[in-house]
Amino acid sequence: MHSLADMAEKFSRPTVYLSGLQKRFELPVLEGANYTDSYLEFLRTVVYLRTFGVSEETLRNLWFLEKKLMTLLHVDCAGSQTWFLDACGPTTHRERRLLLSNFDLGIPLEVREIQTGLNFSERPPELFEGKAMGEDALRVLDEGLKLRENILHEVHGELPQVRSAAKWAAHLPKGKN
């Protein structure tokens, strides 16, 4: 388990920066060292993508689409306060996982389809289907995949520059602490 201060130290960012991310991404704020490894991994993903120049607005848009998709698929049945972060961290089957939440859809994302009847909860059915209420999991998935593709393109385009910058920075004199 981690505290906010521990996570800030790991990312070389002030705690106020992480607090701002918590607020803007609508993440639960926990007391003391109660942040899970998956919470840490989510923040690490956001910090790394920001390092590559991906805008916070783009990341927030993707985050809210991923949460909406997981809600439409009833992934929120786990009862955890951080249910939408609980998959962050595992590295298996990256081709099936959403980018920020790391949720495994069970099929390669390039297929661009999901089983719309999936329901990870044992809750009673809703009065109306989500599609009848204007929410369509396939539409949300497609929007999220387009954003994901743009982000990956941006990261891969920036990767050579970041590598060069890291190599250049290794030769700078050490700063005073």
C-alpha distance (Angstrom), angle and dihedral (degrees) to the residues before:
residue distance angle dihedral
M1 . . .
H2 3.78 . .
S3 3.78 138.7 .
L4 3.78 123.7 -138.2
A5 3.81 88.9 -108.3
D6 3.84 90.8 52.6
M7 3.78 91.1 51.9
A8 3.80 92.5 46.5
E9 3.80 89.6 53.1
K10 3.83 91.9 49.0
F11 3.82 90.7 53.7
S12 3.82 96.2 37.9
R13 3.80 88.9 -124.0
P14 3.80 129.7 124.3
T15 3.80 117.5 -103.0
V16 3.81 89.2 -117.7
Y17 3.83 88.4 62.3
L18 3.82 91.5 53.8
S19 3.81 90.6 44.1
G20 3.79 88.0 54.8
L21 3.81 90.7 51.2
Q22 3.80 89.6 50.3
K23 3.78 90.7 53.4
R24 3.80 97.5 43.2
F25 3.82 93.7 44.8
E26 3.83 90.9 42.9
L27 3.80 93.6 -123.1
P28 3.79 122.0 163.7
V29 3.79 114.3 -99.5
L30 3.80 110.5 -135.8
E31 3.79 129.9 -163.0
G32 3.80 122.3 -114.6
A33 3.79 121.8 -28.0
N34 3.80 95.3 -15.5
Y35 3.80 99.6 115.9
T36 3.79 112.3 115.7
D37 3.79 126.9 -136.2
S38 3.80 88.6 -106.4
Y39 3.83 90.7 55.8
L40 3.81 88.4 50.8
E41 3.82 90.9 49.5
F42 3.79 92.5 51.2
L43 3.81 91.2 52.7
R44 3.82 89.9 45.1
T45 3.82 89.8 54.6
V46 3.80 91.6 50.6
V47 3.82 93.2 46.2
Y48 3.81 92.0 48.1
L49 3.80 93.4 48.0
R50 3.81 89.9 48.5
T51 3.83 87.6 51.8
F52 3.80 87.2 57.9
G53 3.79 89.6 54.1
V54 3.81 98.6 -104.0
S55 3.80 106.0 151.9
E56 3.77 119.3 -113.9
E57 3.80 89.4 -129.6
T58 3.81 90.6 58.6
L59 3.79 91.0 47.9
R60 3.81 92.1 48.4
N61 3.81 90.7 49.5
L62 3.81 90.5 51.7
W63 3.81 91.7 44.7
F64 3.79 93.2 53.8
L65 3.82 91.0 46.8
E66 3.81 91.1 50.8
K67 3.81 91.5 48.7
K68 3.80 90.7 47.9
L69 3.82 90.9 50.3
M70 3.80 91.8 49.3
T71 3.81 89.5 48.7
L72 3.82 91.2 50.6
L73 3.82 87.8 51.1
H74 3.83 89.8 48.6
V75 3.80 93.9 -121.1
D76 3.80 87.5 143.9
C77 3.82 91.5 80.2
A78 3.81 93.9 95.4
G79 3.79 91.5 89.6
S80 3.79 91.9 -135.3
Q81 3.80 118.1 137.4
T82 3.81 86.9 -134.3
W83 3.83 98.1 39.3
F84 3.82 90.7 137.7
L85 3.83 91.0 57.8
D86 3.78 99.8 40.9
A87 3.84 94.5 97.8
C88 3.81 94.5 52.3
G89 3.77 112.8 117.9
P90 3.81 109.3 31.5
T91 3.79 112.6 114.3
T92 3.79 100.7 -163.8
H93 3.81 120.2 110.4
R94 3.83 95.6 9.1
E95 3.81 88.3 171.9
R96 3.83 89.3 66.2
R97 3.80 98.7 42.9
L98 3.78 130.0 93.6
L99 3.81 113.0 -118.7
L100 3.82 104.0 -118.1
S101 3.80 105.9 21.4
N102 3.81 91.1 35.7
F103 3.80 87.8 -143.8
D104 3.81 111.9 166.3
L105 3.81 110.5 -128.5
G106 3.81 90.7 -170.5
I107 3.81 94.3 -122.4
P108 3.81 132.6 69.8
L109 3.81 109.2 -85.8
E110 3.79 91.9 -133.9
V111 3.81 87.8 69.7
R112 3.84 85.4 70.7
E113 3.77 94.2 -152.2
I114 3.78 138.6 93.5
Q115 3.75 136.6 -169.7
T116 3.77 99.7 -93.7
G117 3.79 91.5 -159.5
L118 3.80 92.6 63.4
N119 3.76 112.4 126.3
F120 3.79 119.6 173.5
S121 3.79 93.8 -172.8
E122 3.75 136.4 74.0
R123 3.80 92.5 -140.9
P124 3.78 119.6 131.3
P125 3.81 113.8 -94.1
E126 3.79 119.2 -90.9
L127 3.79 120.4 -106.7
F128 3.83 89.7 -114.5
E129 3.76 130.1 28.2
G130 3.81 113.8 -107.7
K131 3.81 89.9 -116.3
A132 3.81 90.1 55.9
M133 3.80 88.2 54.6
G134 3.82 91.3 51.9
E135 3.81 97.6 -97.3
D136 3.77 115.5 118.8
A137 3.81 119.0 179.4
L138 3.80 92.0 -154.6
R139 3.82 91.3 53.9
V140 3.81 91.6 48.5
L141 3.81 90.8 47.2
D142 3.80 91.5 50.2
E143 3.83 92.3 49.7
G144 3.80 90.2 48.1
L145 3.79 93.2 48.4
K146 3.81 91.5 51.6
L147 3.81 90.5 52.3
R148 3.81 90.4 44.8
E149 3.80 90.7 52.3
N150 3.82 91.5 50.6
I151 3.81 90.8 49.6
L152 3.81 93.1 48.7
H153 3.80 90.6 48.3
E154 3.81 89.9 50.7
V155 3.83 92.7 48.4
H156 3.80 94.0 47.5
G157 3.80 90.2 48.1
E158 3.80 91.5 51.6
L159 3.82 96.4 42.1
P160 3.85 97.0 88.5
Q161 3.82 90.6 50.3
V162 3.81 92.8 49.0
R163 3.81 91.0 48.6
S164 3.82 90.6 50.1
A165 3.81 91.5 46.8
A166 3.83 91.6 50.7
K167 3.80 91.0 49.3
W168 3.82 90.6 48.3
A169 3.82 92.7 46.9
A170 3.82 91.5 53.1
H171 3.82 87.9 69.1
L172 3.80 95.7 52.7
P173 3.80 119.0 104.9
K174 3.81 115.3 -98.6
G175 3.81 114.2 -96.6
K176 3.79 123.5 -127.3
N177 3.78 115.9 -98.3
